[in-house]
Amino acid sequence: MEVVVALAIGVIGGSGVYLLLRPRTFEVIMGLALISYAVNLFIFSMGSLALGDEPIVKPGVAADLAHYTDPIPQALVLTAIVIGFAMTALFLVVLLASRGLTGSDHVDGAEPDR
Amino acid sequence: MTTWIDKAMPGLVIAPVLVPLAAAALLLLMRESNRRAKAALDIAACVVNLAVVVALAAWTTRGDAGAVGVYLASNWRAPFGIVLAADRLSAMMLVLAAVLVLAAALFAVPRWHQAGAHFHSLLQLELMGVNGAFLTADLFNLFVFFEVMLAASYGLLLHGSGRARVRAGLRYIAVNLAASSLFLIGVAIVYGTVGTLNYADIARKIADVQHADRGLLHAGAAILGVAFLAKAAIWPLNFWLVPAYRAASPPAAAVFAILTKVGLYVVLRLWMLLVSVDPSALVVHGGDALVAGGLATLAFGAVAMLASQNLRALACYAVVSSSGTVLAAVGLGTAPLVGGALYYLAGSTLAVATLFLVAELAERTREVEAAPPDVDVAAPHLPFYVDVPGQGESSAFDDTGDTLLIGQAIPAATAFLGMSFLAVALVIAGLPPLSGFLAKFAMLAVLLDPRALDATSASTSIPVTHWLFVALLVGAGFTAIVAMSRSGARLFWAPEGRATPHLRAIECLPVAAFLVIFAAMAARAGPIVDYTRAAASGVIDPARYIDAVLAASPVASAGDAARVAPAEARR
């Protein structure tokens, strides 16, 4: 499972970086969104991967680390998702304003001279 | 006075976050057309915040080694809950931020707050984010406060709108979002290897990290470092700074002067916490990189100052070179040197902010001047805008020769701006008698003292790095003098008959207050440097900080426990 998650993070992150470096604002915002997905998955995997384990102590299950998963990364990911979502929305507004003011979707606000 | 501060502790530690938050919320509810009331509330909140942080700063100086104020959010014990901690370094940075934001709020009243919506709310949220970043003792809360600070700064940068601001804003946001992703990756790796996010707990547990995980931990620390250093404008990660700060409206740019210092503060705080416990590995990995990066940034800023064509660009590069100076000093990492660098940081931050304000006041008249003067086609001389040799008898007379210009009073506004500019130039270039000179002197004295780094060593030779730092520090001062006198001559001497800038008293108030602060910082340099050196030694040897945070006990009574639940604990 670790390998699958690592590959997924790598593919999403790599695609995100590629898109971030593209000249169109829409590609940039997609790139940032993909990078934030990759980062969220990465934080999540830092709490060690486990299937079906409880994050909070449950009656009847022995209170040791073998039976539980770490809840902190889940809390961190929740916060990071909310913040990342808000920032992406804000960036989207600026992107539209830039499109409206310059009439171009190039990150420089104008097409490069050819 | 001490008694009420005692009563207010530890609630005083969280007040710098709550006061701006409450003010921003109230300001959001007020009608946008009610500008005077909004400005009044904003300024009142800034004054309250300033009073709170000054009280906090006074509290932290207690005892020989200083006190550390610790606030346990929701009454949870240190490594488990969210902790805010204020030591002397935090308190000093808080005072700096409070002064800057108050100045920006005052400056914006006559003109700039009308340029767009919610200026005052954004200013308060910016203050909240910055204060939180200085106070938090927890890596993930640092991320949250960073994002609050950045979100508000996006709004402030776009304040006034216009093509240039939106274009600069687009890049600024993209760069910062990418840096935030790096920040999160670093946080995740540190959590994965050390198993905690609390600064003090990280410092305590870092020695237990297994050898196999060391590489991962160092990589995580390096990724975190890149995120903070990009914020602190280290070369080559500072390409975003100049376009953004130049495009921002002047009061916003003045506040942005503190943002790079947040990056510097975090580098100083975290790096010293990690190094204090585990000197061998991280000094090797981090110290040289910080010094090299700082020196490169200083050199870049110094050269770019020469190349800058207007005052705002000059101010931006002054931000860069002051960041470089402080970073290099942090990298060398001895208390007297870092103490001098902190004194320098305070003076240069205020000077750069003043420069942004003065530049706007002085360049206001250029808009009037922009149109070329009417030219009489039939006149015998060519329509040159500059003085043509042979035309007119002497520069001491005006065109008709009737009135002697010598002895005529300079308009008060021009004289005020000229004096302010002169004072700012003295601080930035580091010339006597103002604080810039004393700060550079304090650093040079340590750098050129072979026993300052290691009192026990018998060698009297000074390392090459120190010589390089000295040379760059002096060279940066020289290029600053050249660049500032060139722009000053162009702005304040050359024009004859240019319209006098129309200044309002409330705009001049922050500038005048900054001039008084520069004079006071120079006059009271001894106590201030003592304070910054104590702050530096408190952060370089963080045992007291770690003990205070981990030993803080929850408030006893149930009523108190209910009272202290702050907003950010409910994320």
Chai-1 contact restraints between the chains, C-beta under 6 A:
chainA,res_idxA,chainB,res_idxB,connection_type,confidence,min_distance_angstrom,max_distance_angstrom,comment,restraint_id
A,V28,B,A174,contact,1.0,0.0,6.0,A-B,restraint_1
A,L32,B,L177,contact,1.0,0.0,6.0,A-B,restraint_2
A,I35,B,S181,contact,1.0,0.0,6.0,A-B,restraint_3
A,V39,B,S181,contact,1.0,0.0,6.0,A-B,restraint_4
A,V39,B,L184,contact,1.0,0.0,6.0,A-B,restraint_5
A,V39,B,I185,contact,1.0,0.0,6.0,A-B,restraint_6
A,F42,B,A188,contact,1.0,0.0,6.0,A-B,restraint_7
A,I43,B,A188,contact,1.0,0.0,6.0,A-B,restraint_8
A,M46,B,A188,contact,1.0,0.0,6.0,A-B,restraint_9
A,M46,B,Y191,contact,1.0,0.0,6.0,A-B,restraint_10
A,M46,B,G192,contact,1.0,0.0,6.0,A-B,restraint_11
A,L76,B,F140,contact,1.0,0.0,6.0,A-B,restraint_12
A,T79,B,R571,contact,1.0,0.0,6.0,A-B,restraint_13
A,A80,B,L184,contact,1.0,0.0,6.0,A-B,restraint_14
A,I83,B,E147,contact,1.0,0.0,6.0,A-B,restraint_15
A,M87,B,L177,contact,1.0,0.0,6.0,A-B,restraint_16
A,F91,B,I173,contact,1.0,0.0,6.0,A-B,restraint_17
A,V94,B,G169,contact,1.0,0.0,6.0,A-B,restraint_18
A,V94,B,L170,contact,1.0,0.0,6.0,A-B,restraint_19
A,V94,B,I173,contact,1.0,0.0,6.0,A-B,restraint_20
A,A97,B,V166,contact,1.0,0.0,6.0,A-B,restraint_21
A,S98,B,V166,contact,1.0,0.0,6.0,A-B,restraint_22
A,S98,B,L170,contact,1.0,0.0,6.0,A-B,restraint_23
A,L101,B,R163,contact,1.0,0.0,6.0,A-B,restraint_24
A,L101,B,V166,contact,1.0,0.0,6.0,A-B,restraint_25
A,G109,B,R167,contact,1.0,0.0,6.0,A-B,restraint_26
